[in-house]
Amino acid sequence: MNAFRRIVLGLGLLGAGYVSFNAMTSPGDLLDSFDVLALTADGRSAIRGQYGGFYLAVALVMLSSLVNLLTVRTGLFVLLVAVGGVFTGRILSLVMEGPTIWERYSSDVQAIIVAEGVLALLTLVALIGGRPQKT
């Protein structure tokens, strides 16, 4: 289970690092996949802070857990809260927008939602499977 937990942390690090890097370097490109209009300087700053900064923090927690500065369990918990929270927001959006919204999403957005859901589920399994056994 320990190897599985570290793999999940590694996936979290790669995903969060990817989002953070793209948000920091090309905030407009990041939002193009979500069909958001061109950004002003204020908007780019907000995307760099909210997507770039937030996911940079998540990536740093994943890295810290992988190199044993934090526990693996702490890293998994942070990953579950971050990715699970975003995924929950996406599911709420599907519910609120109606059942046909999925078909109107681009394949990029559909893939992002599926990836977030899979990562959240893997993280939950890693957390539950790694609980200390009571004797």
N, C-alpha and C positions, 0 to 999 in steps of 0.2 A: 504494500500500500504506500510505503514511503516514496518509491520511485514514481508511482502514479501521481501522488500529491505534488511532487516536484515538476513533473511534466505539465500538470495543470497550471502551476505557478509560471512555468516557462511560457505556456500559451498565453496566459494573462499578460506577462511582460511583453511578449511580441505584439499582441493586439493593442495594448495600451500605448506602447512605444510607437507603433505605427500611426495610431490616431493622433497622438500628441505631436509627432513629427510633422504630419500632414497639416494639422491645424496651425502649427507655428509657422511653417514655411509657405503654405498655400491655402489660407483660410477660404478663399473664394472657390478653389477647386474642390475642397472638402464639401462645401455646401452645394455645389453644382449637382452632385448625385442626389441631393434631397430637393432639387427643383426650387432652390432659393435664389432670389434675384441678386444681382451684383451688390457687393457690400461697399459701404463707405469706410473711411478710415476708422470711425467709431465702431462699426460693425466688425471689421477685421480685428480690432483690438478685443472686442467682446469674445469673438471666436477663439482667438489665441489664448485668452484668459480662461474661458469656460471649458472649451474642449482641450486645448493644448495644455494649459496649466493643470486642470483636473486629471487628465490622463497621464501627464508627467508624474504627478504625485502617486497615482496608482502604480505606474511602472516602477517608481523608486521603492515603493513598499514591496512589490514583487521581487525586485532585485535584492533588497535588504533581507528578505526571507530566504532567498536562494543562497545567499552567502552567510547565512546564520547570524546576521545582526538583529533580526527579528525571528520569531518562531514561524515555522511553516504554517501553523494553525492561524496565526495572526494574519499572515499574507492571504491565506485562503478566505478568511472572514472578510477582510477588506475587499478582495476580489468579488466575493459573493454580493456584498452590499452594493458595490459600484455597478457591476454588470447586471446583477439581478434587479437593481433599481431602474436602470436604463431600460432593460428588457420589459419590466412591468409597465413602464411608461409607454412603450411601443404597443404592448398588448392593449392597454387602456385606449390608446389611439385607435386601434383596430375596432374595438368595441364601440367607441363613441362615433367614429366615422361611418360605421355600417359595414356589412359583410362584403360589399363589392369593392371596398377600398384596396384590398390586397391585390386585386387584378390591375388596379391603376398604378400601383407602385412599380418603379423600375426594377429590373432584375438585380441591380446593385443594392437597392434598399431591401428587397426581399432577402438577398444573401446576407446582408448585415443583420437583419432581424433573426434569421435562422442561426447565424454564427453566435450572436449574443445569447440566444436561448440555449444552444448546445453548451457554450462555455459556462453559463450559469448552472446548468444541470450537472456538468462534470465537476464544477466547484462544490456544489452541494453534496454530491456523492463522495468527493474527497474529504470533505469536512465530516460527514456522518461516519464514513468508513474509518476515519482516523481518530475517533473518540477513544479516550483511554477506557479500558475495560474495568468494571467494578469487580472486586474480588470478595 
